[in-house]
Amino acid sequence: MFDHLTNPVLVETRAAIRRYIDEELLPLEKELGLGSEDAWPREVLRGVWRRSSELGLYAACLPAELGGKGLNIAEQCALKADLAASGAVLAPHVLGDLGGPPRVGNMLKYATPAQLARYFQPVIRGEKSTCFALTEPHSGSDAQSIATTAVADGDELVVNGRKHYISGAPFADFAIVMCVTDAAASPPAITAVLIDLDLPGVKVSTDYVPMSGQHIDADIEFANVRVPRANIFGGEGNGFKLGMSRINVNRLLHCPSMLGLATKVYEASLEYAGTRRQFGGPIARFQAIQHMLADMAAALWACESMIAQTALLADSGADLRMKAAACKLFVSERCFEVADKAVQIHGNVGVTRGHPVEQTFRKLRMFRIFTGTSEIQRNTIARAILEPMR
Ligand SMILES: Cc1cc2nc3c(=O)[nH]c(=O)nc-3n(C[C@H](O)[C@H](O)[C@H](O)COP(=O)(O)OP(=O)(O)OC[C@H]3O[C@@H](n4cnc5c(N)ncnc54)[C@H](O)[C@@H]3O)c2cc1C
């Protein structure tokens, strides 16, 4: 995937990540018996962040002045696809996808010097983890309808509310929380607030497991939580803008992860079709199986091409709204179809709980929900293409 990218820094980083996974991460997972659906111990995750930092990988996606390698978005896509295709359970932690530098990278410009020192630099160094908390039990796609409030009281804010399905919350040290600071305004003023998750009144809990079986999402409840007003992030009333400013690139950056996962099950299907024998020979000789493999290969190529082209646009600074939505919509739906075909080719093996193909099928299904459902992506695309007719 993405073999057309030849920047020597990227080539070396891809090789270093492969070495780290093969020589350290996979053996560690084996030693600890860690599976995709286990609750990963915090100290294990901290160890991965620390080691990845020591190897100069953890902050690879940040600009050089922040300790990164200055890779552009297209190059970041290559790293993310490699990680997803690696088969390592802890792969998302190598670059800190769930709570590390990629979560904060494009928002650092909004941080005050004190916020940088206390919150964001420790995230970049792999010492702290964060999460982005917008969704609530009664506010999903309609993100402006959130009910969590932050009410000023002298030099402090008093926060009340509940955030729902927040990725990385189970192991985060602090959250970037979207709160209503002026409910009377139209639309209500929404402000981002940095909240330490060990403060009195904060409870991180989960009474659900997503269909991927992973333990990486949780709810965060705030009951009269007091934080300094200095923890307002990006200026009062700017929270929604700040959230939206990262959404297009985030939508794009989910795509290589899906591509990597789908590529892995496609390769497993090729292998299985060549070795599984029925009616006196390998199933790969049946045209029905060949057509499924052909459709999978074509879909993966279309996804890779679309991601590469959208990343090129992102790196040129073009308006990404429509194209990032189209990319996320297309890639999430095609990659899920690839996984569906992989299950079919694997027969009963493919529907057996815990088989990598079955697990990937469940993981890929979820991408059509978060960072905007497929319907929300279609709304964005339709708005953009119909705009000139209004
Ligand atoms: C694994 C996972 C991780 C997540 N991580 C985070 C996170 O880190 N931080 C965070 O803040 N949130 C997170 N979320 C929440 C996620 O962003 C929401 O689930 C998503 O925005 C959809 O909201 P909802 O699930 O409440 O669905 P709803 O908005 O209730 O939608 C239900 C259905 O109605 C459709 N629908 C809704 N509005 C429209 C419309 N206008 N037009 C057409 N159809 C519509 C939807 O497409 C969907 O089919 C995560 C969710 C999951 C599953």
The ligand as a Gaussian input file, in Angstrom:
#p B3LYP/6-31G(d) Opt

LIG

0 1
 C      -16.630000       2.903000      18.566000
 C      -17.079000       4.320000      18.714000
 C      -16.163000       5.279000      19.101000
 C      -16.560000       6.602000      19.298000
 N      -15.661000       7.528000      19.749000
 C      -16.081000       8.785000      20.050000
 C      -15.186000       9.748000      20.637000
 O      -14.001000       9.489000      20.872000
 N      -15.682000      10.984000      20.962000
 C      -16.973000      11.334000      20.725000
 O      -17.347000      12.455000      21.048000
 N      -17.850000      10.448000      20.164000
 C      -17.441000       9.189000      19.830000
 N      -18.319000       8.265000      19.292000
 C      -19.689000       8.659000      19.046000
 C      -19.992000       8.808000      17.565000
 O      -19.377000       9.954000      17.057000
 C      -21.507000       8.767000      17.388000
 O      -21.920000       7.442000      17.647000
 C      -21.940000       9.213000      16.012000
 O      -21.730000      10.583000      15.847000
 C      -23.414000       8.911000      15.729000
 O      -24.234000       9.298000      16.787000
 P      -25.259000       8.240000      17.417000
 O      -24.542000       6.967000      17.564000
 O      -25.858000       8.849000      18.610000
 O      -26.373000       8.006000      16.305000
 P      -27.623000       8.956000      15.963000
 O      -27.150000      10.324000      15.691000
 O      -28.680000       8.782000      16.984000
 O      -28.102000       8.298000      14.603000
 C      -28.945000       7.148000      14.522000
 C      -29.258000       6.911000      13.050000
 O      -29.936000       8.060000      12.517000
 C      -29.215000       8.556000      11.400000
 N      -29.303000      10.028000      11.358000
 C      -29.117000      10.903000      12.386000
 N      -29.214000      12.155000      11.936000
 C      -29.454000      12.080000      10.609000
 C      -29.659000      13.032000       9.570000
 N      -29.614000      14.369000       9.812000
 N      -29.887000      12.597000       8.305000
 C      -29.922000      11.259000       8.056000
 N      -29.742000      10.300000       8.977000
 C      -29.518000      10.708000      10.239000
 C      -27.795000       8.098000      11.618000
 O      -27.044000       8.080000      10.408000
 C      -28.004000       6.703000      12.195000
 O      -28.262000       5.818000      11.150000
 C      -17.925000       6.957000      19.062000
 C      -18.834000       5.983000      18.641000
 C      -18.431000       4.673000      18.473000
 C      -19.440000       3.647000      18.046000

